[in-house]
Amino acid sequence: MASPGAGRAPPELPERNCGYREVQYWDQRYQGAADSAPYDWFGDFSSFRALLEPELRPEDRILVLGCGNSALSYELFLGGFPDVTSVDYSSVVVAAMQARYAHVPQAALGDHGCAEAGLPQCFF
Ligand SMILES: C[S@@+](CC[C@H](N)C(=O)[O-])C[C@H]1O[C@@H](n2cnc3c(N)ncnc32)[C@H](O)[C@@H]1O
């Protein structure tokens, strides 16, 4: 698993745990995400593959809520699950993910009607 912004100073933690719910915290934390390696908080796709694959079918519509800077969405896509919608309320990280995955045709904002569905920005 890649570390968040390897070689950089560790991210500043919120003063109190309730700071994690503030979008401003995440926007600040994700500054520079476009230039850093993906970061998976709990593990990447390979960590959960054995649990997920028996439950998923290739035609399933998969929603990744609070996707952050994780590679999970892309790895699901590469792993044969093309209909992934990844949502995060941090416009900073969504912009970074759109840039990172610009080579993937599905990685276009709005393709999945997120605004119409009342979801925050999404990139797959
Ligand atoms: C702990 S990080 C986990 C990121 C990723 N899922 C992972 O496992 O590596 C939580 C993420 O959820 C997002 N988030 C928190 N509250 C949210 C909300 N109400 N709507 C959308 N995204 C939210 C944050 O911006 C952040 O990217």
Ligand as a Chemical Component Dictionary entry (heavy atoms), coordinates in Angstrom:
data_LIG
# 
_chem_comp.id                   LIG 
_chem_comp.type                 NON-POLYMER 
_chem_comp.pdbx_formal_charge   0 
_chem_comp.three_letter_code    LIG 
# 
loop_
_chem_comp_atom.comp_id 
_chem_comp_atom.atom_id 
_chem_comp_atom.alt_atom_id 
_chem_comp_atom.type_symbol 
_chem_comp_atom.charge 
_chem_comp_atom.model_Cartn_x 
_chem_comp_atom.model_Cartn_y 
_chem_comp_atom.model_Cartn_z 
_chem_comp_atom.pdbx_ordinal 
LIG C1  C1  C 0  -10.980 8.214  5.634 1  
LIG S1  S1  S 1  -11.116 8.854  3.970 2  
LIG C2  C2  C 0  -11.308 7.292  3.104 3  
LIG C3  C3  C 0  -10.966 7.385  1.628 4  
LIG C4  C4  C 0  -11.073 6.063  0.856 5  
LIG N1  N1  N 0  -12.444 5.535  0.874 6  
LIG C5  C5  C 0  -10.120 5.006  1.372 7  
LIG O1  O1  O 0  -10.589 4.005  1.927 8  
LIG O2  O2  O -1 -8.911  5.165  1.204 9  
LIG C6  C6  C 0  -12.815 9.507  3.999 10 
LIG C7  C7  C 0  -13.238 10.160 2.697 11 
LIG O3  O3  O 0  -14.638 10.405 2.750 12 
LIG C8  C8  C 0  -14.911 11.703 2.231 13 
LIG N2  N2  N 0  -16.177 12.157 2.851 14 
LIG C9  C9  C 0  -16.404 12.374 4.165 15 
LIG N3  N3  N 0  -17.673 12.771 4.363 16 
LIG C10 C10 C 0  -18.275 12.776 3.144 17 
LIG C11 C11 C 0  -19.590 13.101 2.702 18 
LIG N4  N4  N 0  -20.532 13.492 3.551 19 
LIG N5  N5  N 0  -19.870 13.004 1.391 20 
LIG C12 C12 C 0  -18.893 12.606 0.509 21 
LIG N6  N6  N 0  -17.627 12.294 0.860 22 
LIG C13 C13 C 0  -17.320 12.376 2.177 23 
LIG C14 C14 C 0  -13.688 12.524 2.568 24 
LIG O4  O4  O 0  -13.511 13.639 1.709 25 
LIG C15 C15 C 0  -12.560 11.482 2.413 26 
LIG O5  O5  O 0  -12.071 11.484 1.081 27 
# 
loop_
_chem_comp_bond.comp_id 
_chem_comp_bond.atom_id_1 
_chem_comp_bond.atom_id_2 
_chem_comp_bond.value_order 
_chem_comp_bond.pdbx_ordinal 
LIG C1  S1  SING 1  
LIG S1  C2  SING 2  
LIG S1  C6  SING 3  
LIG C2  C3  SING 4  
LIG C3  C4  SING 5  
LIG C4  N1  SING 6  
LIG C4  C5  SING 7  
LIG C5  O1  DOUB 8  
LIG C5  O2  SING 9  
LIG C6  C7  SING 10 
LIG C7  O3  SING 11 
LIG C7  C15 SING 12 
LIG O3  C8  SING 13 
LIG C8  N2  SING 14 
LIG C8  C14 SING 15 
LIG N2  C9  SING 16 
LIG N2  C13 SING 17 
LIG C9  N3  DOUB 18 
LIG N3  C10 SING 19 
LIG C10 C11 SING 20 
LIG C10 C13 DOUB 21 
LIG C11 N4  SING 22 
LIG C11 N5  DOUB 23 
LIG N5  C12 SING 24 
LIG C12 N6  DOUB 25 
LIG N6  C13 SING 26 
LIG C14 O4  SING 27 
LIG C14 C15 SING 28 
LIG C15 O5  SING 29 
# 
